[in-house]
Amino acid sequence: MTQEFLTEMSTWYKGEYRGTYVPDDDLTELLPRAYDIVNNAICMSGIIAEDAPMYVRESVKNAICAETEYLYGHGGMDGLAGGETAGSMSLGSFSYSDSKGASMTADKLSCICTQARSFLAPTGLLRKGVCAI
């Protein structure tokens, strides 16, 4: 992901996508990972997210944004590293609750989320072996 596309995606997330869930620092970290996940999902179509034709570009950008929010909601970079966090725990009178909730394993975070899939499904980019160009 080039710096130019990262900037474009950050602007898209805050503008067109109207994302407000992911803070700027986390957005900068998670957008490239979400980009990789979406690219892996559409690679058999012969299209790369950054170079997607105009007729599917909006859907691809929305899928990357949805994937970014999904990653953030499931532990962000800590979740991607496979580090489990305690969503909440208590010991006697002491209790702790993580603001992001429990993270998931890296294996579960390497697949495209349902929301991102819903943006990509109508484009045909998820069909394996079918060139959408």
N, CA, C and O of each residue as an XYZ file, in Angstrom:
532
protein
N       0.851     -1.175      0.000
C       0.000      0.000      0.000
C       0.895      1.235      0.000
O       1.705      1.429      0.907
N       0.741      2.054     -1.013
C       1.553      3.267     -1.093
C       1.052      4.309     -0.091
O      -0.088      4.247      0.372
N       1.912      5.253      0.230
C       1.534      6.325      1.154
C       0.374      7.129      0.568
O      -0.518      7.568      1.293
N       0.399      7.312     -0.735
C      -0.669      8.060     -1.410
C      -2.027      7.365     -1.227
O      -3.032      8.017     -0.943
N      -2.042      6.034     -1.395
C      -3.302      5.298     -1.234
C      -3.724      5.251      0.230
O      -4.918      5.275      0.527
N      -2.761      5.185      1.152
C      -3.075      5.226      2.581
C      -3.761      6.540      2.925
O      -4.751      6.558      3.657
N      -3.237      7.634      2.398
C      -3.851      8.947      2.626
C      -5.241      9.004      2.003
O      -6.180      9.522      2.609
N      -5.366      8.469      0.790
C      -6.666      8.428      0.108
C      -7.683      7.629      0.928
O      -8.836      8.036      1.068
N      -7.243      6.489      1.465
C      -8.140      5.637      2.254
C      -8.532      6.296      3.572
O      -9.680      6.186      4.003
N      -7.596      6.973      4.208
C      -7.892      7.675      5.462
C      -8.937      8.765      5.215
O      -9.869      8.929      6.003
N      -8.778      9.497      4.130
C      -9.738     10.542      3.758
C     -11.093      9.915      3.420
O     -12.136     10.440      3.808
N     -11.074      8.794      2.699
C     -12.309      8.097      2.334
C     -13.038      7.621      3.592
O     -14.256      7.758      3.701
N     -12.279      7.057      4.545
C     -12.873      6.536      5.782
C     -13.609      7.636      6.537
O     -14.730      7.432      7.003
N     -12.987      8.787      6.655
C     -13.581      9.890      7.424
C     -14.658     10.638      6.647
O     -15.555     11.235      7.242
N     -14.572     10.604      5.305
C     -15.510     11.360      4.472
C     -16.638     10.512      3.938
O     -17.714     10.444      4.531
N     -16.388      9.864      2.812
C     -17.417      9.090      2.119
C     -17.974      7.944      2.968
O     -19.185      7.731      3.015
N     -17.089      7.216      3.631
C     -17.520      6.071      4.441
C     -18.162      6.531      5.754
O     -18.955      5.809      6.358
N     -17.812      7.720      6.173
C     -18.317      8.327      7.413
C     -17.930      7.521      8.663
O     -18.708      7.389      9.608
N     -16.714      6.992      8.632
C     -16.217      6.234      9.774
C     -15.777      7.151     10.894
O     -15.097      8.151     10.664
N     -16.161      6.811     12.081
C     -15.758      7.584     13.257
C     -15.293      6.675     14.379
O     -14.873      7.149     15.435
N     -15.365      5.398     14.158
C     -15.109      4.395     15.181
C     -13.627      4.219     15.505
O     -13.265      4.021     16.665
N     -12.768      4.290     14.486
C     -11.345      4.011     14.650
C     -10.568      5.324     14.806
O     -10.629      6.188     13.932
N      -9.834      5.474     15.924
C      -9.010      6.679     16.111
C      -7.906      6.772     15.052
O      -7.488      5.756     14.497
N      -7.438      7.986     14.776
C      -6.458      8.230     13.714
C      -5.211      7.358     13.809
O      -4.775      6.801     12.802
N      -4.630      7.231     15.003
C      -3.410      6.428     15.154
C      -3.657      4.970     14.784
O      -2.848      4.353     14.091
N      -4.774      4.426     15.248
C      -5.112      3.037     14.930
C      -5.476      2.899     13.454
O      -5.174      1.881     12.831
N      -6.119      3.912     12.900
C      -6.493      3.885     11.486
C      -5.250      3.753     10.606
O      -5.237      2.961      9.664
N      -4.228      4.512     10.905
C      -2.988      4.467     10.141
C      -2.320      3.099     10.230
O      -1.712      2.641      9.263
N      -2.429      2.449     11.378
C      -1.843      1.118     11.549
C      -2.674      0.015     10.893
O      -2.127     -0.919     10.308
N      -3.994      0.132     10.996
C      -4.865     -0.959     10.563
C      -5.264     -0.924      9.088
O      -5.560     -1.969      8.509
N      -5.278      0.247      8.476
C      -5.652      0.325      7.061
C      -4.763     -0.561      6.170
O      -5.291     -1.266      5.309
N      -3.430     -0.547      6.349
C      -2.621     -1.428      5.499
C      -2.927     -2.915      5.702
O      -2.888     -3.688      4.745
N      -3.226     -3.315      6.923
C      -3.546     -4.726      7.185
C      -4.899     -5.080      6.563
O      -5.051     -6.146      5.966
N      -5.878     -4.184      6.706
C      -7.189     -4.411      6.095
C      -7.058     -4.466      4.578
O      -7.717     -5.270      3.919
N      -6.210     -3.615      4.035
C      -5.921     -3.606      2.596
C      -5.382     -4.969      2.161
O      -5.810     -5.516      1.144
N      -4.440     -5.514      2.936
C      -3.876     -6.835      2.618
C      -4.948     -7.922      2.641
O      -4.977     -8.785      1.764
N      -5.822     -7.881      3.637
C      -6.869     -8.893      3.761
C      -7.843     -8.815      2.584
O      -8.220     -9.841      2.018
N      -8.245     -7.605      2.220
C      -9.154     -7.429      1.080
C      -8.455     -7.864     -0.212
O      -9.057     -8.533     -1.052
N      -7.195     -7.485     -0.366
C      -6.447     -7.912     -1.560
C      -6.378     -9.422     -1.660
O      -6.543     -9.977     -2.747
N      -6.139    -10.090     -0.555
C      -6.092    -11.554     -0.561
C      -7.429    -12.142     -0.992
O      -7.472    -13.171     -1.665
N      -8.513    -11.492     -0.606
C      -9.846    -11.992     -0.948
C     -10.174    -11.814     -2.431
O     -10.899    -12.625     -3.007
N      -9.644    -10.764     -3.046
C      -9.994    -10.467     -4.444
C      -8.887    -10.815     -5.442
O      -9.058    -10.601     -6.642
N      -7.780    -11.336     -4.978
C      -6.612    -11.532     -5.860
C      -6.889    -12.433     -7.058
O      -6.299    -12.240     -8.120
N      -7.765    -13.402     -6.906
C      -8.048    -14.302     -8.027
C      -8.816    -13.612     -9.153
O      -8.919    -14.154    -10.253
N      -9.349    -12.433     -8.889
C     -10.076    -11.697     -9.927
C      -9.124    -10.967    -10.868
O      -9.531    -10.494    -11.929
N      -7.855    -10.878    -10.477
C      -6.883    -10.158    -11.285
C      -6.821     -8.678    -10.971
O      -6.127     -7.922    -11.650
N      -7.548     -8.260     -9.936
C      -7.578     -6.851     -9.559
C      -6.898     -6.668     -8.206
O      -7.078     -7.470     -7.290
N      -6.121     -5.608     -8.100
C      -5.497     -5.217     -6.835
C      -6.273     -4.012     -6.326
O      -6.625     -3.123     -7.101
N      -6.539     -3.983     -5.039
C      -7.375     -2.936     -4.447
C      -6.946     -1.532     -4.859
O      -7.779     -0.703     -5.226
N      -5.672     -1.277     -4.798
C      -5.166      0.065     -5.087
C      -5.390      0.476     -6.545
O      -5.523      1.662     -6.845
N      -5.430     -0.500     -7.441
C      -5.598     -0.220     -8.865
C      -6.969     -0.625     -9.392
O      -7.145     -0.792    -10.599
N      -7.932     -0.781     -8.507
C      -9.272     -1.219     -8.907
C      -9.891     -0.228     -9.886
O      -9.778      0.984     -9.698
N     -10.545     -0.737    -10.930
C     -11.222      0.152    -11.882
C     -12.324      0.957    -11.202
O     -12.843      0.565    -10.157
N     -12.665      2.059    -11.795
C     -13.638      2.978    -11.196
C     -14.973      2.301    -10.879
O     -15.612      2.650     -9.887
N     -15.403      1.350    -11.693
C     -16.713      0.752    -11.482
C     -16.786     -0.140    -10.232
O     -17.885     -0.481     -9.794
N     -15.650     -0.519     -9.655
C     -15.662     -1.299     -8.412
C     -14.865     -0.631     -7.303
O     -14.829     -1.130     -6.179
N     -14.234      0.478     -7.603
C     -13.330      1.137     -6.648
C     -14.027      1.536     -5.348
O     -13.472      1.340     -4.267
N     -15.215      2.084     -5.439
C     -15.953      2.500     -4.242
C     -16.245      1.299     -3.338
O     -16.097      1.383     -2.119
N     -16.650      0.207     -3.929
C     -16.935     -1.006     -3.152
C     -15.680     -1.540     -2.481
O     -15.724     -1.977     -1.330
N     -14.567     -1.507     -3.194
C     -13.295     -1.979     -2.632
C     -12.878     -1.083     -1.478
O     -12.458     -1.585     -0.435
N     -12.982      0.221     -1.636
C     -12.626      1.152     -0.561
C     -13.527      0.938      0.659
O     -13.051      0.935      1.794
N     -14.818      0.760      0.420
C     -15.738      0.515      1.539
C     -15.405     -0.800      2.246
O     -15.510     -0.893      3.469
N     -15.008     -1.803      1.489
C     -14.622     -3.092      2.084
C     -13.386     -2.930      2.961
O     -13.318     -3.512      4.043
N     -12.419     -2.153      2.512
C     -11.212     -1.908      3.310
C     -11.577     -1.170      4.595
O     -11.048     -1.487      5.661
N     -12.464     -0.203      4.507
C     -12.904      0.535      5.701
C     -13.638     -0.381      6.674
O     -13.400     -0.326      7.880
N     -14.524     -1.220      6.155
C     -15.265     -2.155      7.008
C     -14.307     -3.132      7.684
O     -14.460     -3.439      8.866
N     -13.330     -3.614      6.943
C     -12.339     -4.539      7.504
C     -11.510     -3.850      8.587
O     -11.174     -4.460      9.602
N     -11.186     -2.586      8.366
C     -10.430     -1.812      9.365
C     -11.220     -1.705     10.665
O     -10.672     -1.907     11.749
N     -12.504     -1.388     10.556
C     -13.338     -1.294     11.760
C     -13.465     -2.647     12.451
O     -13.479     -2.723     13.679
N     -13.556     -3.695     11.673
C     -13.645     -5.041     12.237
C     -12.371     -5.382     13.011
O     -12.434     -5.890     14.130
N     -11.229     -5.104     12.412
C      -9.952     -5.376     13.082
C      -9.828     -4.571     14.365
O      -9.394     -5.088     15.394
N     -10.212     -3.303     14.297
C     -10.138     -2.449     15.486
C     -11.052     -2.981     16.589
O     -10.666     -3.023     17.757
N     -12.244     -3.381     16.216
C     -13.209     -3.883     17.196
C     -12.826     -5.217     17.802
O     -13.396     -5.630     18.812
N     -11.859     -5.897     17.188
C     -11.421     -7.197     17.697
C      -9.974     -7.187     18.165
O      -9.257     -8.177     18.025
N      -9.557     -6.067     18.717
C      -8.252     -5.996     19.362
C      -7.188     -5.245     18.608
O      -6.070     -5.116     19.106
N      -7.486     -4.739     17.422
C      -6.508     -3.950     16.672
C      -5.232     -4.711     16.395
O      -5.270     -5.904     16.093
N      -4.113     -4.040     16.493
C      -2.813     -4.660     16.225
C      -2.501     -5.754     17.244
O      -1.845     -6.739     16.904
N      -2.957     -5.598     18.482
C      -2.748     -6.645     19.487
C      -3.458     -7.927     19.068
O      -2.915     -9.020     19.226
N      -4.663     -7.798     18.537
C      -5.411     -8.958     18.078
C      -4.742     -9.629     16.899
O      -4.752    -10.855     16.786
N      -4.152     -8.822     16.008
C      -3.456     -9.369     14.849
C      -2.191    -10.114     15.246
O      -1.788    -11.074     14.590
N      -1.572     -9.659     16.328
C      -0.344    -10.305     16.800
C      -0.646    -11.606     17.517
O       0.268    -12.346     17.881
N      -1.916    -11.886     17.721
C      -2.296    -13.129     18.377
C      -2.316    -13.015     19.880
O      -2.547    -14.000     20.582
N      -2.075    -11.817     20.381
C      -2.084    -11.620     21.829
C      -3.498    -11.529     22.343
O      -4.263    -10.660     21.925
N      -3.840    -12.393     23.217
C      -5.172    -12.360     23.804
C      -5.203    -11.332     24.926
O      -4.294    -11.275     25.754
N      -6.237    -10.536     24.946
C      -6.424     -9.612     26.056
C      -7.625    -10.078     26.847
O      -8.536    -10.715     26.318
N      -7.608     -9.755     28.097
C      -8.750    -10.108     28.930
C      -9.839     -9.093     28.676
O      -9.662     -7.916     28.992
N     -10.961     -9.510     28.115
C     -12.069     -8.599     27.886
C     -12.557     -8.047     29.215
O     -12.825     -6.852     29.340
N     -12.669     -8.903     30.184
C     -12.964     -8.491     31.552
C     -12.569     -9.642     32.465
O     -12.605    -10.810     32.077
N     -12.194     -9.286     33.674
C     -11.841    -10.304     34.643
C     -12.053     -9.747     36.030
O     -12.091     -8.532     36.223
N     -12.186    -10.616     36.976
C     -12.295    -10.176     38.358
C     -11.612    -11.186     39.258
O     -11.601    -12.387     38.987
N     -11.050    -10.673     40.323
C     -10.382    -11.486     41.324
C     -10.729    -10.883     42.673
O     -10.217     -9.825     43.039
N     -11.591    -11.552     43.405
C     -12.059    -10.986     44.674
C     -12.825     -9.704     44.422
O     -13.771     -9.682     43.635
N     -12.417     -8.638     45.088
C     -13.103     -7.353     44.908
C     -12.503     -6.541     43.755
O     -13.030     -5.483     43.413
N     -11.412     -7.021     43.154
C     -10.782     -6.329     42.031
C     -11.409     -6.783     40.722
O     -11.611     -7.978     40.505
N     -11.720     -5.821     39.842
C     -12.225     -6.186     38.521
C     -11.566     -5.301     37.466
O     -11.186     -4.164     37.748
N     -11.435     -5.822     36.269
C     -10.802     -5.123     35.155
C     -11.635     -5.356     33.908
O     -12.123     -6.461     33.675
N     -11.797     -4.305     33.103
C     -12.510     -4.434     31.842
C     -11.754     -3.668     30.777
O     -11.456     -2.486     30.947
N     -11.441     -4.340     29.677
C     -10.746     -3.723     28.554
C     -11.771     -2.966     27.722
O     -12.846     -3.493     27.434
N     -11.451     -1.735     27.334
C     -12.400     -0.910     26.584
C     -12.715     -1.459     25.199
O     -13.786     -1.182     24.659
N     -11.803     -2.234     24.612
C     -12.041     -2.780     23.277
C     -12.661     -4.168     23.330
O     -13.071     -4.692     22.294
N     -12.737     -4.763     24.481
C     -13.249     -6.122     24.571
C     -12.151     -7.116     24.267
O     -11.015     -6.727     23.998
N     -12.474     -8.378     24.307
C     -11.477     -9.431     24.090
C     -11.075     -9.482     22.626
O     -11.905     -9.335     21.729
N      -9.809     -9.690     22.409
C      -9.339     -9.813     21.031
C      -9.515    -11.250     20.556
O      -9.724    -12.167     21.350
N      -9.426    -11.416     19.272
C      -9.549    -12.735     18.681
C      -8.173    -13.205     18.244
O      -7.213    -12.434     18.269
N      -8.074    -14.440     17.853
C      -6.789    -14.954     17.392
C      -6.480    -14.408     16.003
O      -7.378    -14.011     15.261
N      -5.208    -14.394     15.672
C      -4.778    -13.883     14.373
C      -5.382    -14.699     13.231
O      -5.661    -14.151     12.164
N      -5.587    -16.003     13.439
C      -6.202    -16.832     12.400
C      -7.586    -16.336     12.033
O      -7.933    -16.282     10.854
N      -8.382    -15.972     13.031
C      -9.741    -15.505     12.768
C      -9.738    -14.130     12.124
O     -10.677    -13.771     11.414
N      -8.678    -13.352     12.370
C      -8.610    -12.011     11.816
C      -7.982    -11.969     10.427
O      -7.907    -10.897      9.826
N      -7.535    -13.089      9.908
C      -6.930    -13.093      8.587
C      -7.965    -13.302      7.482
O      -7.639    -13.157      6.304
N      -9.185    -13.634      7.833
C     -10.267    -13.801      6.858
C     -11.063    -12.504      6.768
O     -11.145    -11.738      7.728
N     -11.634    -12.282      5.616
C     -12.397    -11.053      5.403
C     -13.697    -11.086      6.215
O     -14.357    -12.122      6.299
N     -14.053     -9.960      6.804
C     -15.247     -9.899      7.649
C     -16.519     -9.859      6.793
O     -16.468     -9.579      5.595
N     -17.630    -10.139      7.417
C     -18.916    -10.207      6.720
C     -19.289     -8.885      6.059
O     -19.774     -8.873      4.927
N     -19.066     -7.778      6.754
C     -19.413     -6.465      6.205
C     -18.583     -6.162      4.950
O     -19.119     -5.682      3.951
N     -17.283     -6.442      5.006
C     -16.431     -6.217      3.833
C     -16.865     -7.120      2.690
O     -16.907     -6.693      1.535
N     -17.187     -8.364      3.011
C     -17.653     -9.314      1.994
C     -18.935     -8.788      1.327
O     -19.119     -8.946      0.120
N     -19.810     -8.167      2.112
C     -21.067     -7.664      1.542
C     -20.829     -6.503      0.570
O     -21.598     -6.315     -0.372
N     -19.769     -5.730      0.797
C     -19.429     -4.670     -0.160
C     -18.859     -5.251     -1.452
O     -19.088     -4.711     -2.534
N     -18.117     -6.349     -1.336
C     -17.444     -6.927     -2.501
C     -18.294     -7.909     -3.306
O     -18.073     -8.075     -4.505
N     -19.252     -8.554     -2.668
C     -20.039     -9.598     -3.329
C     -20.683     -9.142     -4.641
O     -20.578     -9.860     -5.635
N     -21.340     -7.985     -4.688
C     -21.987     -7.581     -5.945
C     -21.003     -7.275     -7.081
O     -21.403     -7.230     -8.244
N     -19.735     -7.066     -6.762
C     -18.755     -6.703     -7.782
C     -18.251     -7.908     -8.574
O     -17.725     -7.753     -9.677
N     -18.411     -9.112     -8.013
C     -17.887    -10.309     -8.653
C     -16.422    -10.555     -8.343
O     -15.851    -11.535     -8.824
N     -15.801     -9.693     -7.554
C     -14.384     -9.825     -7.253
C     -14.038    -10.991     -6.352
O     -12.875    -11.382     -6.260
N     -15.035    -11.549     -5.687
C     -14.780    -12.672     -4.769
C     -14.830    -14.018     -5.485
O     -14.489    -15.044     -4.896
N     -15.243    -14.025     -6.723
C     -15.331    -15.282     -7.470
C     -13.952    -15.698     -7.921
O     -13.250    -14.944     -8.595
N     -13.573    -16.886     -7.550
C     -12.232    -17.377     -7.873
C     -12.152    -17.797     -9.338
O     -13.020    -18.493     -9.865
N     -11.075    -17.344     -9.967
C     -10.836    -17.728    -11.350
C     -11.604    -16.924    -12.368
O     -11.551    -17.230    -13.559
N     -12.323    -15.896    -11.930
C     -13.089    -15.064    -12.846
C     -12.433    -13.701    -12.904
O     -12.336    -13.013    -11.888
N     -11.992    -13.313    -14.056
C     -11.363    -12.016    -14.231
C     -12.461    -10.960    -14.416
O     -13.291    -11.063    -15.319
N     -12.448     -9.958    -13.556
C     -13.501     -8.936    -13.595
C     -13.151     -7.770    -14.488
O     -13.891     -6.787    -14.537
N     -12.046     -7.854    -15.192
C     -11.619     -6.730    -16.033
C     -12.409     -6.703    -17.329
O     -12.192     -5.828    -18.166
